[in-house]
Amino acid sequence: MSGGQTPNDDALHALAGSIASILLARSQVLATAESCTGGWIAKLLTDIPGSSAWFEAAAVTYGNRAKQALLGVTGEILERHGAVSRECAMEMVSGALARFEATVAVAVTGIAGPTGGTPDKPVGTVWIAWQRRAAAARVQAFRFAGDRDDVRRQAVAAALDGLRKILTE
């Protein structure tokens, strides 16, 4: 449960370009469900010309009500585990696949800071889930360091890197 170095814009654009190439080559279509990244993953990917061939939709569900209404995250999960949890990330990713015509999805939920952290879930705690249609979700916890921008950049990079891994297996 650790993060890496904070990527710059060029590194993020390069990573997005590699994901785009893989999605296109494998005839896969992506949906994203984002909380603490605020749509950054979707923006990076849709900045690429022709992205409509492999990018279906994005749900930016920052608040709990939006997570419930748009992705089907249950109130029980939010009450019992919180929005920043393994369980919530898994419901977000499966909800994206259930609602959008995509073959693969990624979901991100976390605490980018500078406030909002607790002893159990400090600032920098991020959960990311990936799922291919008709396959089990994968989920991983990260603890990213730095300021709000650093945490968000690292979360975007980790989400894209995880996508690359599941798409090339």
C-alpha positions in Angstrom: 0.0 0.0 0.0 2.3 2.7 -1.2 2.6 5.3 -3.9 5.4 6.2 -6.2 6.9 9.4 -7.6 4.5 12.1 -8.7 4.2 12.1 -12.5 4.3 15.3 -14.5 1.9 16.2 -17.4 4.1 14.6 -20.0 4.2 11.3 -18.1 0.5 11.3 -17.6 -0.2 12.0 -21.3 2.2 9.3 -22.4 0.5 6.8 -20.1 -2.9 7.8 -21.4 -1.6 7.4 -25.0 -0.4 3.9 -24.2 -3.9 3.0 -22.8 -5.6 4.4 -25.8 -3.4 2.3 -28.1 -4.1 -0.9 -26.2 -7.9 -0.2 -26.0 -8.1 0.4 -29.7 -5.9 -2.5 -30.7 -7.9 -4.9 -28.5 -11.4 -3.5 -29.5 -12.0 -2.6 -25.8 -14.2 0.2 -24.6 -13.5 2.0 -21.3 -15.7 3.7 -18.6 -14.4 5.5 -15.6 -15.9 6.2 -12.2 -14.0 8.9 -10.4 -14.2 10.6 -7.0 -11.0 12.2 -5.7 -9.5 12.5 -9.3 -12.5 14.6 -10.3 -12.6 13.4 -13.9 -8.9 13.8 -14.5 -8.6 10.2 -16.0 -11.5 10.8 -18.4 -10.0 14.2 -19.4 -6.6 12.8 -20.1 -8.1 10.0 -22.2 -10.6 12.1 -24.1 -7.9 14.7 -24.9 -6.7 12.1 -27.4 -8.3 12.5 -30.9 -10.5 9.6 -31.8 -11.2 8.6 -28.2 -14.8 8.1 -29.0 -13.8 4.8 -30.6 -12.7 3.3 -27.3 -14.0 5.6 -24.5 -17.7 5.3 -23.5 -18.4 7.3 -20.4 -17.3 8.9 -17.2 -19.1 9.3 -13.9 -17.6 11.9 -11.5 -19.3 10.9 -8.3 -17.6 13.1 -5.7 -20.5 13.0 -3.1 -22.0 9.9 -1.6 -25.5 10.7 -3.0 -23.9 10.7 -6.5 -22.2 7.4 -5.9 -25.5 5.9 -5.0 -27.6 7.5 -7.7 -25.2 7.1 -10.6 -23.2 4.0 -9.8 -25.5 2.1 -7.4 -23.2 2.1 -4.4 -25.3 1.0 -1.5 -26.0 3.1 1.6 -25.0 0.1 3.7 -21.5 0.1 2.1 -21.1 3.9 2.6 -22.4 3.7 6.2 -20.4 0.6 7.2 -17.1 1.2 5.3 -17.2 4.8 4.1 -16.7 6.2 0.6 -12.9 5.6 0.8 -12.9 1.9 1.1 -12.2 -1.3 -0.8 -16.0 -2.1 -0.8 -17.0 1.3 -2.2 -14.3 1.1 -5.0 -15.6 -2.3 -6.0 -19.2 -1.1 -6.1 -18.2 1.9 -8.1 -16.4 -0.1 -10.8 -19.1 -2.7 -11.1 -21.7 0.1 -11.2 -19.8 1.7 -14.1 -19.9 -1.6 -16.0 -23.5 -2.2 -15.3 -24.6 1.3 -16.5 -22.3 1.9 -19.5 -21.6 0.1 -22.7 -18.0 -0.6 -21.8 -15.9 -3.7 -21.7 -13.6 -2.5 -18.9 -13.9 0.1 -16.1 -11.7 1.8 -13.5 -12.9 3.4 -10.3 -11.0 5.7 -7.9 -12.0 6.9 -4.5 -9.8 8.6 -1.9 -8.7 11.5 0.3 -6.6 14.0 -1.7 -6.5 16.5 1.2 -5.4 18.7 2.6 -8.2 18.0 5.0 -10.5 15.0 5.4 -8.1 12.5 6.7 -8.5 10.4 9.9 -6.0 8.2 11.8 -7.5 5.1 10.0 -7.7 6.8 6.6 -5.1 9.6 6.4 -4.8 12.1 3.6 -3.3 10.2 0.6 -5.4 7.1 1.1 -6.8 6.0 -2.3 -8.6 2.9 -3.4 -8.6 1.9 -7.1 -10.6 -0.9 -8.6 -10.4 -2.3 -12.2 -12.8 -4.7 -13.8 -13.3 -6.3 -17.2 -16.9 -7.3 -18.1 -17.7 -10.9 -16.9 -14.6 -11.0 -14.7 -13.9 -10.3 -11.0 -12.9 -6.9 -9.9 -9.4 -6.1 -8.7 -8.9 -3.6 -6.0 -5.8 -2.0 -4.5 -5.1 0.5 -1.7 -2.5 3.2 -2.1 -1.0 5.7 0.3 0.3 8.6 -1.7 2.4 11.4 -0.3 2.5 15.1 -1.1 -0.1 17.8 -1.5 -3.5 17.5 -3.1 -2.2 17.8 -6.7 0.5 15.2 -5.9 -2.0 12.7 -4.5 -4.4 13.2 -7.5 -1.6 12.8 -10.1 -0.3 9.7 -8.4 -3.9 8.3 -8.3 -4.4 9.0 -12.0 -1.1 7.3 -12.9 -1.8 4.3 -10.7 -5.3 3.9 -12.2 -3.9 4.0 -15.8 -1.1 1.7 -14.9 -3.5 -0.8 -13.5 -5.6 -0.6 -16.6 -2.6 -1.3 -18.7 -1.9 -4.4 -16.7 -5.4 -5.9 -16.9 -5.7 -5.1 -20.6 -2.4 -6.8 -21.5 -2.8 -10.0 -19.5 
